Amino acid sequence: MTKSLEYGRFNTVGTQLTVHLLPPLEGDERDPVSYFMASVINFCKHALRNCNDSDMVGISIRNEVNMRDKAIGISFGRKDRLSTDVILNVAEGFTI
């Protein structure tokens, strides 16, 4: 699901994407953490493909099944400063 949001304080408009990850396909040999990490990295690459390096982005990930789980995120910052390593470090905050 895609939703546009206005941020009056920053005089800008943003886009919120909601994604539901599917379980691994039958026969996928990856462990759940590797599968999740690959899915998140591929999604981020896809979602940011049309952004300029100077565009500001932020990412938050939460578990909609168990709302008591705390969301984790990457602070709002320039796209060119967002790397796979940053995403991997943040995702380490998840517990399985």
HELIX and SHEET records of a PDB file:
HELIX    1   1 GLY A    8  PHE A   10  5                                   3    
HELIX    2   2 PRO A   32  ALA A   47  1                                  16    
HELIX    3   3 LYS A   79  ARG A   81  5                                   3    
HELIX    4   4 THR A   84  ALA A   91  1                                   8    
SHEET    1   A 2 THR A   2  TYR A   7  0                                        
SHEET    2   A 2 THR A  12  LEU A  17 -1                                        
SHEET    1   B 2 MET A  56  ILE A  61  0                                        
SHEET    2   B 2 ILE A  72  ARG A  78 -1                                        
END                                                                             
